[in-house]
Every structure is written in C-alpha cells, then in structure tokens.
Amino acid sequence: MTGSHVSSVHGNEKPASRKRWRGIFVTGTDTGVGKTVITAAIAAALRSEGRNVGVWKPVQSGGLLGEGITDAERLLRGTGIAERPEQVAPFTFAAPLAPALAAKQAGVNLTMAGLLAAGVPLAERYDALLIEGAGGAAVPLTSDALVADFIAELGVPALIVARCGLGTVNHTLLTAALLRQRGIPVAGVVMNEVDHATSRTDPSTAANAELIERYGSLRVLGRFPWVSGEATMERLVRAVKQHIDISSVRQILENVTNS
C-alpha cells in the first residue's frame, strides 16, 4: 500500500469552496523548516487560552498513519486535540514526494475540490483552523495547482516559517512575493531554530530577522527555540509565550470568528 485517503476525489467534483474558511495557513520557505512544530505550538498556545482552535494537514507524504511519524500525528501530540489522525490529514501518502507526485504514484486523483471538501468537517467543529501546508508555497499540490493556489482558494492569511540561518532572507522574501502575487495576506514570519548548533554559530542569524522586516515589509513574530526531545504541549506553549508574539494571530482569528 503506497497511500491512503479518506475522501473520494473526482475531477468533476463541485468545489466545497466559496464557504468562508476561518483560520491561518502555515507555510514554509522550504521543506524541513519546522512547520509542524510551529503549527502545533501556536495552536496549543491558543487553546491554552480557551480558544476553540483546530489543526488541519490537508495532505501529507513521506509516511503512513499509524507509524507515529506523520505530521498529523505530531500535531495531535503537540496540541492534545482529541481527533483521529485521518481526520486531521484526510490524504496521506507513503512516498516522500511532493503531494502531486505522491498522489499520482498512489493512484489517487488529488484535486482542489477534493482537498476542500475533506476539510469541511474540521471547519465545522472549530471556530478557526491552523492549516499546515506541505513543503513550501510553490510546491506542486495537484496536477494543475501549487500550494499557494490552495491558500488563495481558502482565502485565509499565511504565516511563513523560516530558518534562522544564512539564505533565509532570500527564501523568505521569495515566499512572501509568491503569496502576495496570489493576493494572500502575510500574517508574519516565525524564525525557527531547526538546527540549534547552526543557529549558535551562523553569524547571519543575529541580523536576518531585521533584514526580512526591512526588505520584505514583513513582521517577524519571534525566534522559536530548538526543542530537544519530545515536543510536549506544555513545552510548546511555554516556548510560544516566551519567544513568539502571537498577538497578530489572535487578532486575525478574532476578526474572522466575530464577523
């Protein structure tokens, strides 16, 4: 078995869009920048304040549910949300490939309509969702759409997760440019210490946040520290409260839930 999916997907499905999606899409400057831990941490922090926030991983690849290694399973462990992994990640593929390629290899016709329809149950159960993407904003999602196209279809702002070290300014500004080209508001940037050793020794780390703000007209919400060992809900909430300013995230979610 090379892939699994919950929803039936056909190219002629009527899109479940044009409903008003409530939440923020967490995208990255690349794969492996820590989108899952940041998504879980912010969701956990918001839930610790009594907010009815859920998590959604529309599509994931590189492992199957039940192995404990998928992003959906990590999101649930980090937030304490009582959902089944297949509800959080309706489309899961074993191959470590971009979603469009992983789905094709598994014989699944992944479509925008199918992805949107699969997220409706979660959207109905929560006031807002933190939606984690796959890879970066320019990753092929379906046969004719990138992740950025999906974010635009959802109509939600994007939060960019970026590395701290050398090269992150270029990657972050390019990501923001693509999002803005699609008309997607950028809620901010979270710098993530993906590699603690590099973060300590890379001389560019100290100035990168300021450069991203200056050249990208972006707001850096903070620098998330390296979390060694198990990323428990308590540790993630504490890290957000100490290092990340999520006031703009709160404001966005309050605006969409009150309107």
C-alpha positions, -999 to 999 in steps of 0.1 A, spaced: 0 0 0 16 33 -11 -10 58 1 -43 62 19 -71 87 17 -105 92 34 -125 112 8 -135 101 -27 -119 125 -51 -130 131 -87 -120 158 -111 -157 168 -118 -165 174 -81 -181 207 -73 -157 227 -51 -166 229 -14 -152 264 -17 -169 298 -15 -177 289 21 -158 312 44 -128 294 57 -116 307 91 -80 304 101 -44 309 91 -23 288 67 12 279 79 36 276 50 74 274 49 103 287 30 112 250 22 106 215 35 120 207 69 119 242 83 97 231 112 61 240 101 47 212 121 62 222 154 53 258 149 17 250 139 14 227 169 30 253 193 7 282 182 -24 261 182 -15 247 217 -9 283 230 -42 295 216 -61 265 230 -44 271 264 -62 305 263 -96 287 259 -99 292 221 -116 266 200 -88 262 175 -82 231 155 -54 218 132 -56 206 96 -30 190 74 -48 187 41 -22 164 25 10 148 38 36 125 23 66 105 35 49 80 58 16 63 66 -7 69 96 -2 45 125 36 48 124 36 78 147 59 98 125 35 117 103 29 154 107 -8 148 116 2 125 145 28 151 157 2 179 155 -22 159 177 5 150 202 17 186 204 -18 201 209 -36 175 229 -65 177 204 -88 146 205 -91 139 168 -82 108 148 -51 114 126 -71 106 95 -95 134 103 -66 159 106 -49 146 75 -75 132 51 -49 125 24 -17 106 34 9 91 11 39 69 18 62 83 -9 85 112 2 75 133 -27 56 165 -35 18 159 -30 11 159 -67 37 132 -74 29 112 -43 -8 111 -51 -1 101 -87 22 73 -76 -5 60 -52 -31 62 -80 -51 90 -64 -66 118 -84 -59 147 -60 -80 178 -68 -86 212 -53 -123 203 -49 -114 171 -30 -90 188 -7 -115 215 2 -143 190 7 -122 169 31 -116 200 53 -152 209 58 -159 186 88 -129 202 107 -140 237 98 -175 229 112 -161 217 145 -137 246 153 -140 283 154 -108 285 134 -81 263 120 -43 264 118 -37 247 84 -3 233 78 9 231 42 32 206 25 67 219 19 68 255 6 43 277 -11 55 268 -46 52 230 -41 30 212 -67 -2 202 -48 -24 188 -76 -18 183 -113 -26 220 -120 -21 239 -87 6 249 -63 2 251 -25 -1 289 -30 -32 284 -52 -48 264 -25 -41 291 1 -57 316 -23 -87 294 -27 -92 291 10 -90 329 13 -70 329 46 -38 347 55 -5 329 56 21 326 83 56 319 70 80 296 89 117 303 80 150 290 91 172 313 112 205 310 93 222 320 61 200 320 30 167 326 49 163 362 38 163 352 1 139 322 7 116 342 29 113 372 6 107 349 -24 80 331 -5 63 363 5 65 376 -31 47 345 -44 20 347 -17 14 384 -24 13 377 -62 -17 354 -54 -33 381 -33 -26 363 0 -21 385 31 11 375 51 3 375 88 40 374 97 71 353 99 83 329 126 121 322 126 127 286 137 159 272 151 158 240 130 194 232 138 205 246 172 242 242 165 240 262 133 218 289 149 245 294 175 275 295 151 260 312 120 269 349 121 240 358 99 214 347 124 215 379 145 206 402 116 183 380 94 151 389 112 158 427 108 167 422 71 135 403 64 114 430 80 133 458 62 134 444 27 102 424 28 79 448 47 71 417 69 67 414 106 89 388 123 69 374 153 99 360 170 125 332 170 113 298 181 140 279 201 152 244 193 132 219 213 152 188 221 134 156 230 96 152 230 77 184 219 50 182 246 21 205 247 34 222 279 69 228 264 54 242 232 31 266 250 59 278 272 82 284 242 55 304 224 48 326 255 85 333 260 96 338 224 68 344 199 44 374 198 11 358 186 -10 390 192 -15 394 154 -25 358 151 -51 363 179 -64 394 161 -68 377 128 -87 348 144 -109 371 164 -118 391 133 -128 360 114 -147 344 142 -166 375 152 -176 386 116 
